């Protein structure tokens, strides 16, 4: 078997960190949003993450959103880009003209700095960080100095993504984080959509208005969503661009079972990510995006308690940490 490694390399035309451990391999693009764009089981030919290779490369560089694991800070939509926190007004640029909202934040295209990488018998790892300060082109919209860092660890247990955020400013800041995780479904060569059973730890569907913003109300899950909740659904049962609260029962995760291969791919979000967006590109049958988020879409503007919205208050000097994991079961 190929030796484990963590090394510098290339992916398409971009500088990359290449990880290998056991049957797993992964590729990170530090300068394109710190985005991990590949996770494979090389022995069985499984490709879990939608990769921006070949004809997809130019569109990915222009808008690196539906490949890999883009970091959303803040995630999803904000009403006209405007909200208040601690009596301070924030105004983000409107970058989704059809809704008149701000969408997906400021760091998914930013270059991240490689802090370290290396490999041992136990794991292969890389750490990247982004210092958000006056030098960042979007600092005027969110004038808080902070450091965001990600460590990706590849081992026999799969891929762990550990995320840290430190508030280095003198004021408390509204912390909102998510990932636009794009998964191949099916992930195995030779498998089809009919071979898949998908599960998702969802509780309620948040009602969205015509501008894709939560009203604060919930809607009952339909038959397809109930099957997802039971672990027996399809990620393509309908065109999805839906928002859900995460279930508090059991492990907060997405599961994708390939009946033909008798293999389950698991994406554990953990307790820190209390909401999901689910997007499937009009049920295209090729990829879908189970997107874990710490808080609701438009969280600062939703008239619900913070226990429901998930809006996090990060005090000066405070550190926030959480981890997600992807693996075969």
Residue pairs with C-beta under 8 A, 6 or more apart in sequence:
1 22
1 23
2 20
2 42
3 20
4 20
4 21
4 22
4 119
4 120
4 121
4 124
5 18
5 19
5 20
5 119
5 124
6 17
6 18
6 19
6 20
6 117
6 118
6 119
6 124
6 125
6 126
7 17
7 18
7 117
8 15
8 16
8 17
8 18
8 117
9 16
9 17
9 18
10 16
11 18
11 27
11 29
11 37
11 38
12 52
12 53
12 57
13 57
14 29
14 31
14 32
14 61
15 29
15 30
15 31
16 27
16 28
16 29
16 30
17 27
17 28
17 30
17 114
17 117
17 126
18 25
18 26
18 27
19 25
19 26
19 27
19 28
19 117
19 119
19 124
19 125
19 126
19 152
19 154
20 26
20 119
20 124
20 154
21 119
21 123
21 124
21 154
21 155
21 156
22 155
22 156
23 41
23 42
23 43
23 44
24 39
24 40
24 41
24 42
24 154
24 155
24 156
24 158
24 159
25 38
25 39
25 40
25 42
25 154
26 36
26 38
26 39
26 40
26 152
26 154
26 159
27 36
27 37
27 38
27 51
28 34
28 35
28 36
28 37
28 126
28 128
28 152
29 35
29 36
29 37
29 68
30 111
30 112
30 113
30 114
30 128
31 111
31 112
32 60
32 61
32 64
32 109
32 111
33 64
33 70
33 71
33 107
33 108
33 109
33 110
33 112
34 71
34 107
34 110
34 112
34 128
34 130
34 150
35 64
35 67
35 68
35 69
35 70
35 71
35 108
36 49
36 68
36 69
36 152
36 159
36 161
37 49
37 51
37 52
37 67
37 68
37 69
38 47
38 49
38 51
38 68
39 47
39 48
39 49
39 159
39 326
40 46
40 47
40 48
41 48
41 328
44 188
44 261
44 263
45 188
45 189
46 187
46 188
46 263
46 265
46 328
47 184
47 187
48 183
48 184
48 187
48 265
48 326
49 67
49 68
49 69
49 181
49 182
49 183
49 184
50 66
50 67
50 68
50 182
50 183
50 184
50 286
50 287
51 67
51 68
52 59
52 60
52 61
52 64
52 67
52 68
56 67
60 67
64 70
64 108
64 109
65 104
65 108
65 180
66 180
66 182
66 281
66 287
66 289
67 182
68 182
69 161
69 179
69 180
69 181
69 182
70 104
70 108
70 179
70 180
70 182
71 107
71 108
71 148
71 150
71 177
71 179
72 104
72 105
72 107
72 108
72 177
72 178
72 179
72 180
72 291
72 293
73 105
73 106
73 107
73 108
73 148
73 176
73 177
73 178
74 105
74 174
74 176
74 177
74 178
75 104
75 105
75 176
75 177
75 178
75 179
75 180
75 277
75 291
75 293
75 294
75 295
75 297
76 103
76 104
76 178
76 243
76 277
76 291
76 293
76 297
76 298
77 96
77 99
77 101
77 102
77 103
77 211
77 212
77 213
77 297
77 298
78 92
78 101
78 102
78 298
78 300
78 301
79 101
79 211
79 213
79 298
79 301
80 94
80 100
80 101
80 102
81 91
81 92
81 93
81 94
81 101
81 102
82 89
82 90
82 91
82 92
83 89
83 90
83 174
83 298
83 300
83 301
84 90
84 300
85 173
85 174
85 300
86 171
86 172
88 171
90 141
90 142
90 174
90 300
91 141
92 102
92 141
92 142
93 102
93 141
94 100
94 101
94 102
95 102
95 103
95 104
96 102
96 103
99 211
99 212
99 213
100 211
101 211
101 212
101 213
104 180
106 132
106 136
106 138
106 141
106 142
107 130
107 132
107 148
108 180
110 130
110 136
111 130
112 128
112 129
112 130
112 150
113 128
113 129
113 130
113 131
114 126
114 127
114 128
115 127
115 128
115 129
115 149
116 125
116 126
116 127
117 125
117 126
117 127
118 124
118 125
119 125
122 155
123 153
123 154
123 155
124 153
124 154
124 155
125 151
125 152
125 153
125 154
126 151
126 152
127 149
127 150
127 151
127 152
128 149
128 150
129 147
129 148
129 149
129 150
130 147
130 148
130 149
131 145
131 146
131 147
132 139
132 142
132 144
132 145
132 146
132 147
132 148
133 139
133 145
133 168
134 145
142 173
143 169
144 167
144 169
144 171
144 173
145 168
145 169
146 165
146 166
146 167
146 168
146 169
146 173
146 314
147 164
147 165
147 166
147 168
148 163
148 164
148 165
149 163
149 164
149 165
150 161
150 162
150 163
150 164
151 160
151 161
151 162
152 159
152 160
152 161
152 162
153 159
153 160
153 162
157 325
157 327
158 266
158 325
158 326
158 327
158 328
159 325
159 326
159 327
160 323
160 324
160 325
161 323
161 324
161 325
161 326
162 321
162 322
162 323
163 177
163 321
163 322
163 323
163 324
164 319
164 320
164 321
165 175
165 177
165 314
165 319
165 320
165 321
166 317
166 318
166 319
166 320
167 173
167 175
167 314
167 315
167 316
167 317
167 318
167 319
168 316
168 317
169 316
170 316
171 316
172 313
172 314
172 315
172 316
173 313
173 314
174 299
174 300
174 311
174 312
174 313
174 314
175 294
175 311
175 312
175 313
175 314
175 320
176 293
176 294
176 295
176 299
176 300
176 311
176 312
177 293
177 294
178 273
178 277
178 291
178 292
178 293
178 294
179 291
179 292
179 324
180 289
180 291
181 267
181 289
181 290
181 291
181 292
182 287
182 288
182 289
183 254
183 256
183 265
183 267
183 287
183 288
183 289
183 290
184 286
184 287
185 193
185 196
185 198
185 235
185 236
185 256
185 286
185 287
185 288
186 192
186 193
186 195
186 196
186 258
187 256
187 258
187 265
188 195
188 258
188 260
188 261
188 263
190 260
191 258
191 260
191 261
192 260
193 234
193 236
193 285
195 258
195 259
195 260
195 261
196 234
196 235
196 256
196 257
196 258
196 259
197 231
197 232
197 233
197 234
197 256
197 257
197 259
198 228
198 231
198 233
198 234
198 235
198 254
198 255
198 256
198 257
199 228
199 229
199 230
199 231
199 232
199 233
199 253
199 254
199 255
199 256
199 257
200 228
200 229
200 233
200 244
200 253
200 254
200 255
200 276
200 278
200 290
201 229
201 246
201 247
201 249
201 250
201 251
201 252
201 253
201 254
201 269
201 276
202 221
202 225
202 228
202 229
202 244
202 245
202 246
202 247
202 276
203 244
203 245
203 246
203 247
203 248
204 218
204 219
204 221
204 244
204 245
205 218
205 219
205 220
205 221
205 225
205 242
205 243
205 244
206 214
206 215
206 217
206 218
206 219
206 243
206 244
206 245
206 275
206 296
206 297
207 214
207 215
207 216
207 217
207 218
207 219
208 214
208 215
208 242
208 243
208 297
209 215
212 241
212 297
213 297
213 298
213 301
214 243
214 296
214 297
214 298
214 302
216 302
216 303
216 304
218 245
221 229
224 233
224 234
224 237
224 238
225 233
225 242
225 244
226 233
227 233
227 234
227 237
228 234
228 235
228 237
229 247
231 255
231 257
235 256
235 278
235 280
235 288
235 290
236 280
236 283
236 284
236 285
236 288
237 283
238 283
239 280
239 282
239 283
240 278
240 279
240 280
240 283
240 288
241 277
241 278
241 279
241 280
242 277
242 278
243 275
243 276
243 277
243 296
243 297
244 275
244 276
244 277
244 278
245 274
245 275
245 276
245 308
246 252
246 269
246 273
246 274
246 275
246 276
246 292
251 268
252 268
252 269
252 270
252 271
252 273
252 292
253 266
253 267
253 268
253 269
254 266
254 267
254 269
254 290
255 264
255 265
255 266
255 267
255 329
256 264
256 265
256 266
256 267
257 263
257 264
257 265
258 264
258 265
263 328
263 329
264 328
264 329
265 326
265 327
265 328
265 329
266 325
266 326
266 327
266 328
266 329
267 290
267 324
267 325
267 326
268 324
268 325
268 326
268 327
269 276
269 292
269 324
270 322
270 323
270 324
270 325
272 294
272 322
273 292
273 293
273 294
273 322
273 324
274 293
274 294
274 295
274 310
275 292
275 293
275 294
275 295
275 296
275 297
275 310
276 290
276 291
276 292
276 293
277 289
277 291
277 293
277 297
278 288
278 289
278 290
278 291
279 288
279 289
279 291
280 287
280 288
280 289
281 287
281 288
292 324
293 310
294 310
294 312
294 322
295 309
295 310
295 311
295 312
296 302
296 304
296 308
296 309
296 310
296 311
299 309
299 310
299 311
300 309
300 311
302 308
302 309
306 313
312 320
314 320
